[in-house]
């Protein structure tokens, strides 16, 4: 791999702490507190939505007429670049196959938001369509000037224009022989009209099936991932990993390791709890690390309790107090009505791992005038900034080259191997690659936190949910200790973590309601896992709605439809469609049941699932089929969205049936696929998908919303099949409960 030129970074000059946090989208409360903090502000992930002008360099016309699209989205299997390529094709009136997708290095474009939250299409649709339309209109302006016609006499045709007199002009006719034209290079009199907004019902590219051109390379092994990155004279490195989160190196003796074959250097910095090896070959790194004599000191957070037990201890306290109030309406203290049905239930979900197929890796080359890094990350500017800070370099001296990831699911924001490689390269003077093992990936990443819920709810004989008190506890997801230094935890602990509470506001209306929660920092790193809090919160909510329906003798579908909250009406057609596909209300065989659940992801994407579950003679559970309907507005690539929904359904099945991280105290015991019960192929259900696109609805998130209702649909189906009420996930972790 040849190192590209160091292109001048277009990031803004040094910012104040407050300006930086505003720019990256952090909350006002955090700004106020952080403004008074002393010391260097840590690197934080980019959270600001792009401006239209940011996209100017993303879309370029090359001399041969090919279009290059610098896609500001990181690929890890979810495919947002496919839909955005179709937007570019729509605006430029060219086939999508004519567009070269390129992943920009951090020095080639202005900083952009990290790839998270199913936001890629929703947030980047506007700037990408604006940039492509601007490029088209710049070319139209050139044609008008070249042929001395009004711009209104230059009509669209594929790959160029038709003139009013019948002549044609290809885009290539309007470029110099070596010219590369970017959006905005020619001044436009007015903002361009965007076909992505105005061609509803008559699109050329949007809404059509467009296959990922990378599929063949991925299947055949030609596609390059971070572990494939290589440079001439490259060395290999590794770092001692802490046995427990928060453990620090007390003493290190690398003398034996330094004498081993192939070892170039042992790098030790006790102040940073860092000890690493640089060696000529990858196979020499592990034995050298094993030869280092090291003593670890457990941190203050070390505990004999498991992470779940840390929260459970506060959950079971006689006088629980909750840090945050999400909703308070009516009189929650109103006693139960004589003719109502009021019940109280507790629900629980466990810690989960991301379990991506590809363990992460990083390659760094630290030189006198520049630093270059190759790695896979959801947040390339965040990693660039961290490495600049670690090395004491300016951000414009560090260029990060993002690479495709073999799975992310919220767990690939940090890339510790890239940071370690930069440190080892700086000390050894060689390009260094650090490759994590599967065990590293399980033990050293952050986890989806456990959730504990208690819901007290009441339904009237008429089928109205009149009372809803929902208390829950979990740990921070957005303000994670994986990204925020320990000395600043106290700042962010003052804020309500909106990742923890994602999906906790039900899509139903209540006369009296109170929703409260606490996000308690526990002694293992927690963070984003597919959908953040959406799936565990929907599990509790949709399980309780099902319990209310059964208690009152009301059809679960009708109970949901009758109680939809104003503004959530789009969930109704989605619930009905999923029920229709499944034949809701049909007789089922003994030991078989149907379960329904719905959710609204981030207040925008409406999704519903029906699961069919069979209970065998030995009480074994199998999910036979899942029907899923989703309304994510305008769908750019229906095949890709359907694949994402199927993937989420499979994830939801794994969450419901078997996935669980096990700990001994704070030390992860699960460290490979043999101990982590991902859904196996033989266990996977058939999945049927329906996409609902209301007229005029803009595109919103499609990458992870469908995971939210799946677990509840399964446990509700288990109850319908006679398998008892399952209130703890995964289902195999405990027996059914009464009720």
C-alpha positions as CSV (number, residue, x, y, z in Angstrom):
1,X,0.0,0.0,0.0
2,X,1.4,3.3,-1.0
3,X,1.1,6.2,1.4
4,X,-1.0,9.1,-0.1
5,X,0.1,12.7,-0.1
6,X,-0.5,14.6,3.1
7,X,-3.3,16.9,2.0
8,X,-3.9,19.9,4.1
9,X,-6.6,19.3,6.7
10,X,-9.6,21.6,6.3
11,X,-10.5,21.4,9.9
12,X,-11.0,24.8,11.7
13,X,-8.3,26.4,13.8
14,X,-8.1,25.7,17.5
15,X,-11.4,26.1,19.2
16,X,-12.3,27.0,22.8
17,X,-13.7,24.2,24.9
18,X,-17.2,25.7,24.5
19,X,-16.9,26.2,20.7
20,X,-15.7,22.7,20.3
21,X,-18.6,21.1,22.2
22,X,-21.1,23.3,20.4
23,X,-19.5,22.2,17.1
24,X,-19.7,18.5,18.1
25,X,-23.3,18.7,19.3
26,X,-22.8,18.1,23.0
27,X,-25.6,19.4,25.3
28,X,-25.8,22.8,26.8
29,X,-25.7,21.6,30.4
30,X,-22.4,19.8,29.7
31,X,-21.1,23.0,28.1
32,X,-21.8,25.1,31.1
33,X,-20.0,22.7,33.5
34,X,-17.1,21.9,31.2
35,X,-16.4,25.5,30.6
36,X,-15.2,25.8,34.2
37,X,-12.9,22.7,33.9
38,X,-9.2,23.2,33.8
39,X,-6.8,21.2,31.6
40,X,-7.0,20.1,28.0
41,X,-10.3,19.2,26.6
42,X,-10.3,15.6,25.6
43,X,-11.0,14.5,22.0
44,X,-14.7,13.8,21.6
45,X,-16.6,12.1,18.7
46,X,-18.1,14.4,16.1
47,X,-21.8,14.8,16.8
48,X,-22.8,17.8,14.7
49,X,-25.0,17.3,11.7
50,X,-23.4,18.4,8.3
51,X,-24.2,21.7,6.7
52,X,-25.1,21.8,3.1
53,X,-21.9,23.6,2.3
54,X,-19.8,20.8,3.9
55,X,-20.7,18.5,1.0
56,X,-19.0,20.6,-1.7
57,X,-16.0,18.4,-2.0
58,X,-17.9,15.1,-1.7
59,X,-19.1,15.0,-5.3
60,X,-16.7,15.5,-8.2
61,X,-16.8,15.2,-12.0
62,X,-13.6,13.7,-13.4
63,X,-12.2,14.5,-16.9
64,X,-13.5,11.2,-18.4
65,X,-17.0,11.9,-17.2
66,X,-16.9,9.5,-14.3
67,X,-18.3,10.8,-11.0
68,X,-16.3,10.3,-7.8
69,X,-18.3,10.4,-4.6
70,X,-16.3,10.8,-1.4
71,X,-18.9,9.1,0.9
72,X,-18.8,10.5,4.4
73,X,-20.2,7.3,5.9
74,X,-18.2,4.4,7.2
75,X,-19.1,1.0,5.8
76,X,-19.5,-2.0,8.2
77,X,-22.2,-3.9,6.3
78,X,-25.1,-1.5,6.7
79,X,-24.7,0.0,3.2
80,X,-25.6,3.7,3.5
81,X,-23.3,4.5,0.7
82,X,-25.5,2.5,-1.7
83,X,-28.5,4.7,-1.1
84,X,-26.4,7.9,-1.2
85,X,-24.8,6.9,-4.5
86,X,-28.4,6.5,-5.9
87,X,-29.1,10.1,-4.7
88,X,-26.0,11.3,-6.6
89,X,-27.1,9.4,-9.7
90,X,-30.6,10.8,-9.5
91,X,-29.4,14.4,-9.4
92,X,-26.8,13.9,-12.2
93,X,-29.0,11.8,-14.5
94,X,-26.5,9.1,-14.7
95,X,-26.5,5.3,-13.9
96,X,-25.4,4.5,-10.4
97,X,-22.8,2.2,-11.8
98,X,-20.9,5.3,-13.3
99,X,-20.2,6.6,-9.8
100,X,-17.0,5.7,-8.1
101,X,-17.4,5.4,-4.3
102,X,-14.4,6.6,-2.4
103,X,-13.8,6.7,1.3
104,X,-12.2,10.1,2.2
105,X,-9.1,10.3,4.3
106,X,-9.5,12.9,7.1
107,X,-7.3,15.4,5.2
108,X,-9.5,15.4,2.2
109,X,-12.8,16.7,3.6
110,X,-14.1,18.8,6.5
111,X,-14.9,16.7,9.6
112,X,-18.2,14.9,9.5
113,X,-20.4,13.2,12.0
114,X,-19.5,9.7,13.2
115,X,-21.5,6.9,11.6
116,X,-24.0,6.0,14.3
117,X,-27.7,5.9,15.1
118,X,-29.2,4.9,11.8
119,X,-28.7,8.5,10.7
120,X,-26.7,8.2,7.5
121,X,-29.6,8.5,5.0
122,X,-31.7,10.8,7.2
123,X,-28.9,13.3,8.0
124,X,-26.8,13.1,4.8
125,X,-29.6,12.9,2.2
126,X,-29.9,16.7,2.1
127,X,-26.2,17.7,1.8
128,X,-25.5,14.9,-0.7
129,X,-28.4,15.8,-2.9
130,X,-27.6,19.4,-2.6
131,X,-23.9,18.8,-3.7
132,X,-24.9,16.6,-6.6
133,X,-27.6,19.1,-7.8
134,X,-25.1,21.9,-7.5
135,X,-22.6,20.1,-9.7
136,X,-25.3,19.4,-12.2
137,X,-26.3,23.1,-12.3
138,X,-22.7,24.2,-12.6
139,X,-22.4,22.0,-15.7
140,X,-25.7,23.5,-17.0
141,X,-24.3,27.0,-16.5
142,X,-21.2,26.0,-18.4
143,X,-23.3,24.6,-21.3
144,X,-25.4,27.8,-21.4
145,X,-22.2,29.9,-21.5
146,X,-20.5,27.7,-24.1
147,X,-23.5,27.6,-26.5
148,X,-24.7,31.2,-25.6
149,X,-28.1,30.0,-24.5
150,X,-30.3,30.7,-21.5
151,X,-29.9,28.1,-18.8
152,X,-33.6,27.3,-19.3
153,X,-32.8,26.2,-22.8
154,X,-30.4,23.5,-21.5
155,X,-32.5,20.4,-20.9
156,X,-31.6,17.3,-19.1
157,X,-30.6,14.0,-20.7
158,X,-28.7,11.0,-19.4
159,X,-25.1,11.9,-18.9
160,X,-25.5,15.5,-20.1
161,X,-27.9,17.9,-21.7
162,X,-30.1,18.5,-24.8
163,X,-30.1,22.0,-26.3
164,X,-33.2,23.7,-27.4
165,X,-32.2,23.3,-31.0
166,X,-31.8,19.5,-30.6
167,X,-28.0,19.4,-30.2
168,X,-26.6,17.4,-27.3
169,X,-23.7,18.1,-24.9
170,X,-22.2,15.4,-22.7
171,X,-20.8,16.3,-19.4
172,X,-17.4,15.5,-20.7
173,X,-17.8,18.2,-23.4
174,X,-17.9,20.8,-20.6
175,X,-14.7,19.9,-18.8
176,X,-11.1,20.7,-19.5
177,X,-8.9,17.7,-20.4
178,X,-7.4,17.5,-16.9
179,X,-10.1,19.4,-14.9
180,X,-11.8,18.0,-11.8
181,X,-15.0,19.9,-11.2
182,X,-16.4,20.0,-7.6
183,X,-19.9,21.1,-6.6
184,X,-19.8,24.8,-6.1
185,X,-16.8,25.5,-8.3
186,X,-19.0,27.6,-10.5
187,X,-21.2,30.3,-8.9
188,X,-24.9,29.6,-9.1
189,X,-27.5,32.4,-9.1
190,X,-29.8,30.4,-6.9
191,X,-29.8,27.2,-4.9
192,X,-30.3,24.3,-7.2
193,X,-33.6,22.4,-7.6
194,X,-33.2,18.9,-6.2
195,X,-34.6,16.0,-8.1
196,X,-34.4,13.8,-5.1
197,X,-37.1,16.0,-3.6
198,X,-39.2,16.7,-6.7
199,X,-39.3,13.4,-8.6
200,X,-41.5,11.5,-6.3
201,X,-43.1,8.6,-8.2
202,X,-40.9,9.0,-11.2
203,X,-37.4,8.5,-10.0
204,X,-34.7,7.1,-12.3
205,X,-32.4,5.7,-9.6
206,X,-33.9,6.3,-6.1
207,X,-36.1,3.4,-5.0
208,X,-34.5,0.9,-7.4
209,X,-32.5,-2.2,-6.4
210,X,-28.8,-1.4,-6.7
211,X,-26.4,-4.1,-5.7
212,X,-23.3,-3.4,-3.7
213,X,-20.3,-3.6,-6.1
214,X,-18.1,-4.7,-3.1
215,X,-20.0,-7.9,-2.6
216,X,-17.8,-10.0,-4.9
217,X,-14.7,-8.6,-3.3
218,X,-16.0,-9.4,0.2
219,X,-17.0,-12.9,-0.7
220,X,-13.7,-13.7,-2.5
221,X,-11.4,-12.0,0.0
222,X,-10.3,-9.2,-2.3
223,X,-11.8,-6.4,-0.2
224,X,-9.2,-4.8,2.1
225,X,-10.0,-4.6,5.8
226,X,-7.8,-3.1,8.5
227,X,-6.0,-6.4,9.1
228,X,-4.9,-6.3,5.4
229,X,-3.2,-3.0,5.6
230,X,0.5,-3.2,5.0
231,X,3.5,-0.9,4.3
232,X,7.1,-1.6,3.3
233,X,9.4,-2.2,6.3
234,X,6.3,-2.7,8.5
235,X,6.8,-4.1,12.0
236,X,4.2,-5.7,14.3
237,X,3.1,-4.6,17.8
238,X,1.1,-5.6,20.7
239,X,0.2,-4.2,24.1
240,X,-0.4,-5.8,27.5
241,X,-4.1,-5.7,28.2
242,X,-5.5,-5.1,31.8
243,X,-7.0,-8.2,33.4
244,X,-9.8,-6.0,34.8
245,X,-11.3,-2.8,33.6
246,X,-9.5,0.0,35.4
247,X,-6.5,-2.1,36.4
248,X,-3.2,-0.2,36.2
249,X,0.4,-1.3,35.8
250,X,2.3,-1.2,39.1
251,X,5.6,-2.5,37.8
252,X,7.0,-3.8,34.5
253,X,10.2,-5.8,33.7
254,X,10.6,-6.2,29.9
255,X,14.3,-7.4,30.1
256,X,13.5,-11.0,29.1
257,X,11.2,-10.0,26.3
258,X,13.8,-7.6,24.9
259,X,16.2,-10.5,24.3
260,X,13.7,-12.6,22.4
261,X,14.2,-13.3,18.6
262,X,12.7,-10.6,16.4
263,X,12.0,-8.1,19.2
264,X,12.8,-4.5,18.1
265,X,11.7,-2.7,21.2
266,X,9.8,-2.9,24.4
267,X,7.9,0.3,25.1
268,X,7.0,1.1,28.7
269,X,5.2,4.1,30.2
270,X,4.0,3.4,33.7
271,X,2.4,6.8,34.0
272,X,0.0,5.8,31.2
273,X,-0.2,2.2,32.3
274,X,1.3,1.2,28.9
275,X,3.6,-1.7,28.0
276,X,4.0,-2.9,24.5
277,X,6.2,-4.8,22.1
278,X,7.5,-4.1,18.6
279,X,8.7,-7.1,16.7
280,X,9.6,-8.0,13.1
281,X,6.9,-10.6,12.7
282,X,3.4,-11.0,14.0
283,X,4.0,-14.4,15.5
284,X,6.8,-13.0,17.7
285,X,4.6,-10.4,19.4
286,X,2.5,-12.8,21.6
287,X,5.4,-14.7,23.2
288,X,7.3,-11.5,23.9
289,X,4.3,-10.0,25.6
290,X,4.0,-13.2,27.7
291,X,7.6,-12.8,28.7
292,X,7.1,-9.3,30.3
293,X,7.0,-9.5,34.0
294,X,4.1,-7.2,35.0
295,X,2.3,-6.5,38.3
296,X,-1.2,-5.0,38.0
297,X,-3.0,-2.9,40.6
298,X,-6.7,-3.1,40.5
299,X,-8.5,0.2,40.3
300,X,-11.0,1.6,42.7
301,X,-13.8,0.3,40.5
302,X,-12.8,-3.3,40.8
303,X,-15.5,-5.3,42.5
304,X,-16.4,-8.9,43.4
305,X,-19.9,-8.1,42.1
306,X,-20.7,-8.6,38.5
307,X,-21.7,-5.5,36.5
308,X,-25.4,-6.5,36.6
309,X,-25.2,-7.1,40.3
310,X,-23.8,-3.6,40.8
311,X,-27.0,-2.1,39.4
312,X,-29.2,-4.8,41.0
313,X,-27.9,-3.8,44.4
314,X,-29.2,-0.2,43.9
315,X,-32.3,-1.5,42.2
316,X,-33.2,-3.7,45.2
317,X,-32.5,-0.9,47.7
318,X,-35.4,-0.2,50.1
319,X,-35.6,3.4,49.0
320,X,-34.8,3.8,45.4
321,X,-34.2,7.2,44.0
322,X,-34.2,8.0,40.3
323,X,-31.9,10.6,38.7
324,X,-34.0,11.6,35.7
325,X,-37.7,12.1,35.0
326,X,-38.6,11.4,31.3
327,X,-42.4,11.9,31.6
328,X,-44.9,13.1,34.2
329,X,-48.6,13.5,33.3
330,X,-51.8,13.5,35.3
331,X,-52.0,12.1,38.8
332,X,-49.9,9.0,39.1
333,X,-51.0,8.6,42.7
334,X,-54.6,8.0,41.8
335,X,-55.8,4.7,43.2
336,X,-56.8,1.9,41.0
337,X,-60.3,2.0,39.6
338,X,-62.7,-0.7,40.9
339,X,-63.4,-1.9,37.4
340,X,-59.9,-1.6,36.0
341,X,-57.1,-4.1,35.8
342,X,-53.9,-2.9,37.4
343,X,-50.7,-5.1,37.4
344,X,-47.1,-4.7,38.3
345,X,-44.2,-6.6,36.6
346,X,-40.5,-6.5,36.5
347,X,-38.3,-7.1,33.4
348,X,-34.6,-7.6,33.0
349,X,-32.1,-7.8,30.2
350,X,-28.4,-8.6,30.5
351,X,-25.0,-7.4,29.3
352,X,-24.3,-8.0,25.6
353,X,-21.2,-8.0,23.4
354,X,-21.0,-6.7,19.8
355,X,-19.3,-9.9,18.6
356,X,-18.3,-8.5,15.2
357,X,-16.8,-10.9,12.8
358,X,-13.6,-8.9,12.3
359,X,-11.3,-8.2,15.3
360,X,-10.0,-4.6,15.0
361,X,-6.5,-3.7,13.9
362,X,-4.6,-0.5,13.2
363,X,-1.5,0.5,11.2
364,X,0.4,3.7,12.0
365,X,3.4,5.3,10.5
366,X,4.7,8.2,12.6
367,X,7.1,10.4,10.7
368,X,8.8,13.7,11.4
369,X,6.3,15.8,9.4
370,X,3.2,13.7,9.4
371,X,1.4,10.7,10.9
372,X,-0.6,8.3,8.8
373,X,-3.0,5.8,10.2
374,X,-5.1,3.0,8.6
375,X,-7.9,1.5,10.6
376,X,-11.7,0.7,10.7
377,X,-13.7,3.1,12.8
378,X,-17.2,4.6,12.9
379,X,-15.6,7.9,13.9
380,X,-12.4,8.7,11.9
381,X,-12.0,12.3,13.0
382,X,-12.4,11.2,16.7
383,X,-9.6,8.7,16.3
384,X,-7.5,11.2,14.4
385,X,-7.9,13.7,17.1
386,X,-7.1,11.2,19.9
387,X,-3.9,10.1,18.1
388,X,-2.9,13.8,17.6
389,X,-3.4,14.4,21.3
390,X,-1.6,11.3,22.4
391,X,1.4,12.1,20.2
392,X,1.3,15.9,20.9
393,X,0.9,16.7,17.2
394,X,-1.4,19.1,15.4
395,X,-4.5,17.6,14.0
396,X,-3.5,18.7,10.5
397,X,-0.4,16.5,10.9
398,X,-2.4,13.3,11.3
399,X,-4.1,11.7,8.4
400,X,-6.5,8.8,9.1
401,X,-7.4,6.5,6.2
402,X,-10.7,4.7,7.1
403,X,-11.1,1.1,6.0
404,X,-14.2,-1.1,5.7
405,X,-15.2,-2.9,8.9
406,X,-16.3,-6.5,9.2
407,X,-19.2,-5.5,11.5
408,X,-19.7,-2.6,13.9
409,X,-23.1,-2.5,15.6
410,X,-22.1,0.5,17.7
411,X,-18.9,-1.0,19.0
412,X,-16.4,0.4,16.5
413,X,-16.3,4.0,17.5
414,X,-12.9,3.6,19.4
415,X,-10.0,1.8,17.7
416,X,-7.4,1.2,20.5
417,X,-5.1,-0.8,18.2
418,X,-4.6,2.3,16.0
419,X,-3.7,4.4,19.0
420,X,-1.3,1.7,20.3
421,X,0.2,1.4,16.9
422,X,0.9,5.1,16.8
423,X,2.6,5.0,20.1
424,X,4.8,2.0,19.1
425,X,5.6,3.6,15.8
426,X,6.7,6.8,17.4
427,X,9.0,5.0,19.7
428,X,10.4,2.5,17.2
429,X,10.7,4.7,14.1
430,X,9.0,2.0,12.0
431,X,5.5,1.6,10.6
432,X,3.7,-0.6,13.1
433,X,0.6,-2.7,12.9
434,X,-1.3,-3.9,15.9
435,X,-3.9,-6.7,15.5
436,X,-6.4,-7.6,18.2
437,X,-7.3,-11.2,18.9
438,X,-10.9,-12.5,19.2
439,X,-10.3,-12.6,23.0
440,X,-9.2,-9.0,23.0
441,X,-12.3,-8.0,21.1
442,X,-14.6,-9.6,23.6
443,X,-12.7,-8.5,26.7
444,X,-11.6,-5.0,25.9
445,X,-14.6,-3.5,24.0
446,X,-17.5,-1.9,25.8
447,X,-20.8,-3.6,26.4
448,X,-24.5,-3.1,26.2
449,X,-25.5,-2.5,29.8
450,X,-28.0,-4.5,31.8
451,X,-31.5,-3.1,32.3
452,X,-33.9,-3.5,35.3
453,X,-37.5,-2.3,34.8
454,X,-40.6,-2.2,36.9
455,X,-43.8,-1.2,35.3
456,X,-47.1,-0.6,37.1
457,X,-50.0,-0.2,34.6
458,X,-53.8,-0.3,34.5
459,X,-56.3,-0.8,31.7
460,X,-60.0,0.1,31.8
461,X,-62.8,-2.2,30.6
462,X,-63.0,0.0,27.5
463,X,-59.4,-0.8,26.6
464,X,-57.8,2.5,27.6
465,X,-54.4,2.4,29.4
466,X,-55.2,4.8,32.3
467,X,-52.1,4.4,34.5
468,X,-48.4,3.9,33.6
469,X,-45.5,4.1,36.0
470,X,-42.3,2.9,34.6
471,X,-39.0,2.9,36.6
472,X,-35.8,1.6,35.3
473,X,-32.1,1.5,35.9
474,X,-29.2,0.9,33.6
475,X,-25.8,2.5,32.8
476,X,-24.5,5.3,30.5
477,X,-24.4,4.5,26.8
478,X,-23.7,7.9,25.1
479,X,-21.6,9.3,28.0
480,X,-19.5,6.2,28.1
481,X,-16.3,5.7,30.0
482,X,-14.8,4.2,26.8
483,X,-14.7,7.7,25.3
484,X,-14.7,10.1,28.3
485,X,-11.7,10.3,30.6
486,X,-12.3,9.3,34.2
487,X,-11.5,12.8,35.5
488,X,-14.5,14.1,33.5
489,X,-17.1,11.4,34.4
490,X,-18.5,13.6,37.1
491,X,-19.4,16.2,34.5
492,X,-21.3,13.9,32.3
493,X,-22.9,12.0,35.2
494,X,-24.9,15.2,35.8
495,X,-26.6,14.7,32.4
496,X,-29.4,12.4,31.5
497,X,-28.0,9.8,29.1
498,X,-30.4,9.9,26.1
499,X,-28.9,6.6,24.8
500,X,-29.9,4.8,27.9
501,X,-33.5,6.1,27.7
502,X,-33.9,5.7,24.0
503,X,-37.3,4.1,23.3
504,X,-38.5,4.4,26.9
505,X,-41.2,6.9,25.9
506,X,-44.0,4.5,24.8
507,X,-46.0,5.1,21.6
508,X,-49.2,5.1,23.7
509,X,-51.2,7.8,25.5
510,X,-51.9,7.5,29.2
511,X,-54.2,9.6,31.4
512,X,-51.7,9.3,34.3
513,X,-48.0,8.5,33.6
514,X,-44.6,8.7,35.3
515,X,-41.4,7.5,33.7
516,X,-38.2,7.7,35.7
517,X,-34.7,6.2,35.3
518,X,-31.1,6.2,36.6
519,X,-28.0,5.7,34.5
520,X,-25.5,4.4,36.9
521,X,-21.8,4.1,35.9
522,X,-20.6,0.6,36.6
523,X,-17.1,-0.8,36.8
524,X,-17.0,-2.1,33.2
525,X,-17.2,0.1,30.1
526,X,-20.7,0.4,28.6
527,X,-21.7,1.9,25.3
528,X,-23.7,1.8,22.2
529,X,-25.0,-1.6,21.1
530,X,-27.3,-1.9,18.1
531,X,-30.2,0.5,18.8
532,X,-28.8,1.6,22.2
533,X,-31.7,1.4,24.7
534,X,-34.4,0.9,22.1
535,X,-34.5,-2.9,22.3
536,X,-34.4,-3.4,26.1
537,X,-36.9,-0.6,26.7
538,X,-39.2,-1.8,24.0
539,X,-39.0,-5.3,25.6
540,X,-40.3,-4.0,28.9
541,X,-43.0,-1.7,27.4
542,X,-44.4,-4.2,24.8
543,X,-44.3,-7.0,27.3
544,X,-46.5,-5.0,29.7
545,X,-48.9,-4.0,27.0
546,X,-49.3,-7.6,26.2
547,X,-49.9,-8.5,29.8
548,X,-52.6,-5.8,30.1
549,X,-54.3,-7.1,27.0
550,X,-54.3,-10.7,28.3
551,X,-55.5,-9.5,31.8
552,X,-58.4,-7.5,30.3
553,X,-59.3,-10.1,27.7
554,X,-58.6,-7.6,24.8
555,X,-56.9,-8.4,21.6
556,X,-53.3,-7.2,21.9
557,X,-53.4,-5.5,18.4
558,X,-56.6,-3.7,19.2
559,X,-55.3,-2.5,22.5
560,X,-52.3,-1.0,20.8
561,X,-54.3,0.7,18.1
562,X,-56.8,2.1,20.6
563,X,-54.1,3.8,22.7
564,X,-51.7,5.3,20.1
565,X,-50.3,8.6,21.2
566,X,-51.1,11.7,19.0
567,X,-48.4,12.1,16.5
568,X,-47.7,8.4,16.4
569,X,-50.5,7.5,14.0
570,X,-48.0,6.1,11.4
571,X,-47.5,3.1,13.8
572,X,-51.1,2.0,13.2
573,X,-50.7,0.9,9.5
574,X,-47.4,-0.7,10.4
575,X,-49.0,-2.8,13.2
576,X,-51.8,-3.7,10.9
577,X,-49.5,-4.7,8.1
578,X,-47.4,-7.0,10.3
579,X,-50.6,-8.6,11.7
580,X,-52.0,-9.1,8.3
581,X,-48.9,-10.8,7.0
582,X,-48.9,-13.2,10.0
583,X,-52.6,-13.9,9.8
584,X,-53.2,-12.4,13.2
585,X,-56.1,-14.0,14.9
586,X,-55.9,-17.3,13.1
587,X,-56.0,-20.6,15.0
588,X,-52.6,-22.0,15.9
589,X,-51.5,-25.6,16.6
590,X,-51.0,-26.7,20.2
591,X,-47.7,-25.4,21.6
592,X,-47.6,-22.7,18.9
593,X,-48.4,-19.0,19.5
594,X,-48.2,-15.6,17.8
595,X,-46.8,-12.5,19.6
596,X,-47.0,-8.9,18.5
597,X,-44.9,-5.8,19.4
598,X,-44.3,-2.4,18.0
599,X,-41.9,0.5,18.5
600,X,-41.0,4.0,17.2
601,X,-37.3,4.4,16.8
602,X,-36.0,7.9,17.8
603,X,-39.6,9.2,17.3
604,X,-39.3,8.7,13.5
605,X,-39.1,5.1,12.3
606,X,-42.2,3.0,12.9
607,X,-41.8,-0.7,13.1
608,X,-43.8,-3.7,14.2
609,X,-43.1,-7.4,14.4
610,X,-45.1,-10.6,14.8
611,X,-43.3,-13.7,15.9
612,X,-44.5,-17.3,15.7
613,X,-43.0,-19.5,18.4
614,X,-43.3,-23.3,18.8
615,X,-42.7,-25.1,22.1
616,X,-41.5,-28.7,21.7
617,X,-42.3,-31.7,23.8
618,X,-39.2,-31.1,26.0
619,X,-40.1,-27.4,26.4
620,X,-37.5,-26.3,23.8
621,X,-38.4,-23.0,22.1
622,X,-38.0,-22.3,18.5
623,X,-38.9,-19.1,16.6
624,X,-40.5,-20.4,13.4
625,X,-41.1,-17.1,11.5
626,X,-41.1,-13.4,12.1
627,X,-43.1,-10.9,10.0
628,X,-41.8,-7.3,10.2
629,X,-43.3,-4.1,8.8
630,X,-41.4,-0.9,8.8
631,X,-42.1,2.7,7.8
632,X,-38.8,4.6,7.4
633,X,-40.2,7.1,4.9
634,X,-38.7,7.3,1.4
635,X,-36.7,4.1,0.7
636,X,-33.7,4.7,-1.5
637,X,-32.7,1.1,-1.9
638,X,-35.5,-1.4,-1.0
639,X,-33.3,-4.5,-1.2
640,X,-30.7,-3.0,1.1
641,X,-33.3,-1.9,3.6
642,X,-35.0,-5.3,3.6
643,X,-31.6,-6.9,4.3
644,X,-31.0,-4.6,7.2
645,X,-34.4,-5.4,8.6
646,X,-33.7,-9.2,8.3
647,X,-30.4,-8.6,10.1
648,X,-32.0,-6.8,12.9
649,X,-34.7,-9.5,13.3
650,X,-31.9,-12.1,13.6
651,X,-30.1,-9.9,16.2
652,X,-33.4,-9.5,18.1
653,X,-33.8,-13.3,18.1
654,X,-30.3,-13.7,19.5
655,X,-30.9,-11.1,22.2
656,X,-34.1,-12.9,23.2
657,X,-32.9,-16.5,23.1
658,X,-29.3,-16.7,24.1
659,X,-26.8,-13.8,24.0
660,X,-25.2,-13.0,27.3
661,X,-21.8,-11.8,28.5
662,X,-20.7,-13.5,31.7
663,X,-18.4,-12.0,34.3
664,X,-16.5,-13.1,37.3
665,X,-16.7,-9.9,39.3
666,X,-15.7,-7.2,36.8
667,X,-13.6,-9.6,34.7
668,X,-15.2,-10.9,31.5
669,X,-15.4,-14.6,31.3
670,X,-16.9,-14.8,27.9
671,X,-14.1,-14.3,25.4
672,X,-15.0,-16.1,22.1
673,X,-17.9,-17.4,20.0
674,X,-17.9,-20.8,21.7
675,X,-19.2,-19.1,24.9
676,X,-21.3,-16.4,23.4
677,X,-24.6,-17.8,22.1
678,X,-25.1,-15.9,18.8
679,X,-28.1,-17.2,16.9
680,X,-27.0,-20.2,14.8
681,X,-28.2,-20.7,11.3
682,X,-30.3,-23.7,12.3
683,X,-32.1,-21.5,14.9
684,X,-32.8,-18.6,12.5
685,X,-36.5,-18.1,11.6
686,X,-37.9,-17.3,8.2
687,X,-38.4,-13.5,7.9
688,X,-40.9,-11.7,5.8
689,X,-40.6,-7.9,5.4
690,X,-43.0,-5.2,4.3
691,X,-41.9,-1.6,3.6
692,X,-44.5,1.2,4.0
693,X,-43.7,4.5,2.4
694,X,-46.3,7.3,3.1
695,X,-46.5,9.8,0.3
696,X,-44.1,12.7,0.8
697,X,-42.4,11.3,3.9
698,X,-38.6,12.0,4.0
699,X,-36.1,9.1,4.5
700,X,-35.4,8.3,8.1
701,X,-33.3,5.7,9.9
702,X,-33.5,2.1,8.6
703,X,-30.3,0.5,9.9
704,X,-31.3,-0.7,13.3
705,X,-35.0,0.2,14.2
706,X,-36.3,-3.3,13.5
707,X,-34.4,-4.8,16.5
708,X,-36.5,-2.9,19.0
709,X,-39.8,-4.9,19.0
710,X,-38.4,-8.4,18.2
711,X,-37.6,-9.7,21.7
712,X,-41.0,-8.7,23.0
713,X,-42.8,-10.2,20.0
714,X,-41.0,-13.5,20.8
715,X,-41.7,-13.5,24.6
716,X,-45.3,-12.5,23.9
717,X,-45.6,-15.5,21.5
718,X,-44.1,-17.8,24.1
719,X,-46.8,-16.8,26.5
720,X,-49.5,-17.3,23.8
721,X,-48.0,-20.8,23.1
722,X,-48.4,-21.8,26.7
723,X,-44.8,-21.3,27.7
724,X,-45.4,-18.9,30.6
725,X,-44.5,-15.2,30.8
726,X,-40.8,-14.6,30.2
727,X,-39.6,-11.4,31.8
728,X,-35.9,-11.9,31.7
729,X,-33.6,-11.9,28.7
730,X,-32.2,-14.1,27.4
731,X,-35.1,-16.5,27.8
732,X,-32.8,-19.4,28.6
733,X,-31.5,-17.6,31.6
734,X,-34.4,-18.5,33.8
735,X,-37.7,-20.4,34.1
736,X,-41.1,-18.9,33.1
737,X,-42.9,-16.8,35.6
738,X,-46.6,-17.0,36.6
739,X,-49.0,-14.6,35.0
